[in-house]
Amino acid sequence: MEKVLSITTRLEDRKRKEQVQEYRDRFEAIQRVLQCSACQYKCAMCNRHIDRSDSSDPLPSSPTEFSLCESCRSEFEAFMQASQEREVKPDVFWHNNEWIELWTCWLNYQRSIYNFRNSFNFNNMTE
């Protein structure tokens, strides 16, 4: 019985492929967003090019870590510290509640992209 192919699975795969053909431009736009968001040669926050040849920062060791330029990395570290302390101690004038919200939303966005990139349906379409 294990050798019997599921017609339902084949029909779903065919339907997905037809949808991809129908919405090719939209699908390619999603692919570009996902590829660019995972680029290790640009800052994940400000999109500035990161020259790895003279950088002391190693490449991220896992996909959940972010490639950040030096400025954004120091801001992210300040955000992480403020998040752990659950209060903003403004070292600089822009470190306020809106700044915390900005970094929180950015972090949620990065996690969402990571989860979508690794979702079952998306991975089946890119194979």
C-alpha positions as protocol buffer text, in pm:
chain_id: "A"
residue {
  index: 1
  type: MET
  ca { x: 0 y: 0 z: 0 }
}
residue {
  index: 2
  type: GLU
  ca { x: 297 y: 234 z: 54 }
}
residue {
  index: 3
  type: LYS
  ca { x: 375 y: 229 z: -317 }
}
residue {
  index: 4
  type: VAL
  ca { x: 36 y: 379 z: -410 }
}
residue {
  index: 5
  type: LEU
  ca { x: 74 y: 742 z: -514 }
}
residue {
  index: 6
  type: SER
  ca { x: -161 y: 998 z: -368 }
}
residue {
  index: 7
  type: ILE
  ca { x: -363 y: 1162 z: -645 }
}
residue {
  index: 8
  type: THR
  ca { x: -458 y: 1441 z: -405 }
}
residue {
  index: 9
  type: THR
  ca { x: -95 y: 1537 z: -350 }
}
residue {
  index: 10
  type: ARG
  ca { x: -26 y: 1534 z: -722 }
}
residue {
  index: 11
  type: LEU
  ca { x: -331 y: 1749 z: -793 }
}
residue {
  index: 12
  type: GLU
  ca { x: -226 y: 1999 z: -524 }
}
residue {
  index: 13
  type: ASP
  ca { x: 127 y: 2015 z: -666 }
}
residue {
  index: 14
  type: ARG
  ca { x: -9 y: 2071 z: -1016 }
}
residue {
  index: 15
  type: LYS
  ca { x: -242 y: 2344 z: -887 }
}
residue {
  index: 16
  type: ARG
  ca { x: 48 y: 2519 z: -708 }
}
residue {
  index: 17
  type: LYS
  ca { x: 263 y: 2509 z: -1020 }
}
residue {
  index: 18
  type: GLU
  ca { x: -22 y: 2652 z: -1227 }
}
residue {
  index: 19
  type: GLN
  ca { x: -64 y: 2930 z: -970 }
}
residue {
  index: 20
  type: VAL
  ca { x: 308 y: 3007 z: -988 }
}
residue {
  index: 21
  type: GLN
  ca { x: 288 y: 3031 z: -1368 }
}
residue {
  index: 22
  type: GLU
  ca { x: -17 y: 3254 z: -1344 }
}
residue {
  index: 23
  type: TYR
  ca { x: 142 y: 3481 z: -1085 }
}
residue {
  index: 24
  type: ARG
  ca { x: 506 y: 3453 z: -1200 }
}
residue {
  index: 25
  type: ASP
  ca { x: 586 y: 3825 z: -1151 }
}
residue {
  index: 26
  type: ARG
  ca { x: 441 y: 3832 z: -801 }
}
residue {
  index: 27
  type: PHE
  ca { x: 619 y: 3509 z: -709 }
}
residue {
  index: 28
  type: GLU
  ca { x: 951 y: 3643 z: -836 }
}
residue {
  index: 29
  type: ALA
  ca { x: 901 y: 3962 z: -632 }
}
residue {
  index: 30
  type: ILE
  ca { x: 854 y: 3752 z: -318 }
}
residue {
  index: 31
  type: GLN
  ca { x: 1165 y: 3552 z: -404 }
}
residue {
  index: 32
  type: ARG
  ca { x: 1369 y: 3874 z: -443 }
}
residue {
  index: 33
  type: VAL
  ca { x: 1249 y: 4003 z: -106 }
}
residue {
  index: 34
  type: LEU
  ca { x: 1349 y: 3678 z: 59 }
}
residue {
  index: 35
  type: GLN
  ca { x: 1686 y: 3658 z: -116 }
}
residue {
  index: 36
  type: CYS
  ca { x: 1774 y: 4020 z: -46 }
}
residue {
  index: 37
  type: SER
  ca { x: 1670 y: 3991 z: 316 }
}
residue {
  index: 38
  type: ALA
  ca { x: 1916 y: 3704 z: 358 }
}
residue {
  index: 39
  type: CYS
  ca { x: 2207 y: 3879 z: 186 }
}
residue {
  index: 40
  type: GLN
  ca { x: 2515 y: 3870 z: 406 }
}
residue {
  index: 41
  type: TYR
  ca { x: 2683 y: 4155 z: 218 }
}
residue {
  index: 42
  type: LYS
  ca { x: 2439 y: 4428 z: 311 }
}
residue {
  index: 43
  type: CYS
  ca { x: 2309 y: 4552 z: 642 }
}
residue {
  index: 44
  type: ALA
  ca { x: 1974 y: 4395 z: 727 }
}
residue {
  index: 45
  type: MET
  ca { x: 1857 y: 4721 z: 884 }
}
residue {
  index: 46
  type: CYS
  ca { x: 1982 y: 5009 z: 667 }
}
residue {
  index: 47
  type: ASN
  ca { x: 2076 y: 4812 z: 349 }
}
residue {
  index: 48
  type: ARG
  ca { x: 2425 y: 4965 z: 340 }
}
residue {
  index: 49
  type: HIS
  ca { x: 2683 y: 4747 z: 166 }
}
residue {
  index: 50
  type: ILE
  ca { x: 2908 y: 4567 z: 414 }
}
residue {
  index: 51
  type: ASP
  ca { x: 3263 y: 4521 z: 295 }
}
residue {
  index: 52
  type: ARG
  ca { x: 3360 y: 4188 z: 451 }
}
residue {
  index: 53
  type: SER
  ca { x: 3726 y: 4216 z: 348 }
}
residue {
  index: 54
  type: ASP
  ca { x: 3810 y: 4475 z: 615 }
}
residue {
  index: 55
  type: SER
  ca { x: 3541 y: 4381 z: 867 }
}
residue {
  index: 56
  type: SER
  ca { x: 3627 y: 4217 z: 1196 }
}
residue {
  index: 57
  type: ASP
  ca { x: 3272 y: 4082 z: 1223 }
}
residue {
  index: 58
  type: PRO
  ca { x: 3241 y: 3725 z: 1097 }
}
residue {
  index: 59
  type: LEU
  ca { x: 2955 y: 3619 z: 875 }
}
residue {
  index: 60
  type: PRO
  ca { x: 2644 y: 3526 z: 1071 }
}
residue {
  index: 61
  type: SER
  ca { x: 2675 y: 3167 z: 1184 }
}
residue {
  index: 62
  type: SER
  ca { x: 2306 y: 3091 z: 1149 }
}
residue {
  index: 63
  type: PRO
  ca { x: 2022 y: 3223 z: 935 }
}
residue {
  index: 64
  type: THR
  ca { x: 1853 y: 3374 z: 1241 }
}
residue {
  index: 65
  type: GLU
  ca { x: 2148 y: 3606 z: 1304 }
}
residue {
  index: 66
  type: PHE
  ca { x: 2157 y: 3928 z: 1108 }
}
residue {
  index: 67
  type: SER
  ca { x: 2422 y: 4096 z: 899 }
}
residue {
  index: 68
  type: LEU
  ca { x: 2443 y: 4443 z: 1045 }
}
residue {
  index: 69
  type: CYS
  ca { x: 2682 y: 4727 z: 974 }
}
residue {
  index: 70
  type: GLU
  ca { x: 2881 y: 4862 z: 1268 }
}
residue {
  index: 71
  type: SER
  ca { x: 2637 y: 5147 z: 1339 }
}
residue {
  index: 72
  type: CYS
  ca { x: 2326 y: 4931 z: 1323 }
}
residue {
  index: 73
  type: ARG
  ca { x: 2493 y: 4659 z: 1530 }
}
residue {
  index: 74
  type: SER
  ca { x: 2562 y: 4905 z: 1812 }
}
residue {
  index: 75
  type: GLU
  ca { x: 2201 y: 5030 z: 1793 }
}
residue {
  index: 76
  type: PHE
  ca { x: 2072 y: 4671 z: 1796 }
}
residue {
  index: 77
  type: GLU
  ca { x: 2287 y: 4589 z: 2099 }
}
residue {
  index: 78
  type: ALA
  ca { x: 2152 y: 4898 z: 2277 }
}
residue {
  index: 79
  type: PHE
  ca { x: 1800 y: 4787 z: 2187 }
}
residue {
  index: 80
  type: MET
  ca { x: 1863 y: 4436 z: 2321 }
}
residue {
  index: 81
  type: GLN
  ca { x: 2000 y: 4579 z: 2645 }
}
residue {
  index: 82
  type: ALA
  ca { x: 1701 y: 4814 z: 2681 }
}
residue {
  index: 83
  type: SER
  ca { x: 1464 y: 4524 z: 2609 }
}
residue {
  index: 84
  type: GLN
  ca { x: 1621 y: 4310 z: 2878 }
}
residue {
  index: 85
  type: GLU
  ca { x: 1606 y: 4593 z: 3131 }
}
residue {
  index: 86
  type: ARG
  ca { x: 1248 y: 4669 z: 3021 }
}
residue {
  index: 87
  type: GLU
  ca { x: 1311 y: 5041 z: 3025 }
}
residue {
  index: 88
  type: VAL
  ca { x: 1481 y: 5296 z: 2807 }
}
residue {
  index: 89
  type: LYS
  ca { x: 1780 y: 5469 z: 2961 }
}
residue {
  index: 90
  type: PRO
  ca { x: 1851 y: 5726 z: 2695 }
}
residue {
  index: 91
  type: ASP
  ca { x: 2223 y: 5743 z: 2626 }
}
residue {
  index: 92
  type: VAL
  ca { x: 2133 y: 5942 z: 2316 }
}
residue {
  index: 93
  type: PHE
  ca { x: 1828 y: 6154 z: 2250 }
}
residue {
  index: 94
  type: TRP
  ca { x: 1661 y: 5920 z: 1998 }
}
residue {
  index: 95
  type: HIS
  ca { x: 1657 y: 5621 z: 2235 }
}
residue {
  index: 96
  type: ASN
  ca { x: 1293 y: 5653 z: 2335 }
}
residue {
  index: 97
  type: ASN
  ca { x: 981 y: 5436 z: 2334 }
}
residue {
  index: 98
  type: GLU
  ca { x: 931 y: 5487 z: 1959 }
}
residue {
  index: 99
  type: TRP
  ca { x: 1288 y: 5372 z: 1900 }
}
residue {
  index: 100
  type: ILE
  ca { x: 1210 y: 5054 z: 2098 }
}
residue {
  index: 101
  type: GLU
  ca { x: 896 y: 5005 z: 1889 }
}
residue {
  index: 102
  type: LEU
  ca { x: 1095 y: 5053 z: 1566 }
}
residue {
  index: 103
  type: TRP
  ca { x: 1346 y: 4783 z: 1658 }
}
residue {
  index: 104
  type: THR
  ca { x: 1075 y: 4552 z: 1792 }
}
residue {
  index: 105
  type: CYS
  ca { x: 882 y: 4577 z: 1464 }
}
residue {
  index: 106
  type: TRP
  ca { x: 1201 y: 4527 z: 1262 }
}
residue {
  index: 107
  type: LEU
  ca { x: 1287 y: 4218 z: 1465 }
}
residue {
  index: 108
  type: ASN
  ca { x: 936 y: 4078 z: 1417 }
}
residue {
  index: 109
  type: TYR
  ca { x: 965 y: 4149 z: 1044 }
}
residue {
  index: 110
  type: GLN
  ca { x: 1297 y: 3963 z: 1024 }
}
residue {
  index: 111
  type: ARG
  ca { x: 1150 y: 3667 z: 1213 }
}
residue {
  index: 112
  type: SER
  ca { x: 845 y: 3664 z: 984 }
}
residue {
  index: 113
  type: ILE
  ca { x: 1063 y: 3660 z: 673 }
}
residue {
  index: 114
  type: TYR
  ca { x: 1272 y: 3378 z: 821 }
}
residue {
  index: 115
  type: ASN
  ca { x: 960 y: 3175 z: 907 }
}
residue {
  index: 116
  type: PHE
  ca { x: 807 y: 3234 z: 563 }
}
residue {
  index: 117
  type: ARG
  ca { x: 1132 y: 3142 z: 389 }
}
residue {
  index: 118
  type: ASN
  ca { x: 1133 y: 2811 z: 579 }
}
residue {
  index: 119
  type: SER
  ca { x: 762 y: 2739 z: 548 }
}
residue {
  index: 120
  type: PHE
  ca { x: 656 y: 2408 z: 399 }
}
residue {
  index: 121
  type: ASN
  ca { x: 448 y: 2557 z: 117 }
}
residue {
  index: 122
  type: PHE
  ca { x: 717 y: 2801 z: 5 }
}
residue {
  index: 123
  type: ASN
  ca { x: 992 y: 2540 z: 14 }
}
residue {
  index: 124
  type: ASN
  ca { x: 783 y: 2302 z: -197 }
}
residue {
  index: 125
  type: MET
  ca { x: 738 y: 2570 z: -463 }
}
residue {
  index: 126
  type: THR
  ca { x: 1105 y: 2656 z: -493 }
}
residue {
  index: 127
  type: GLU
  ca { x: 1215 y: 2297 z: -543 }
}
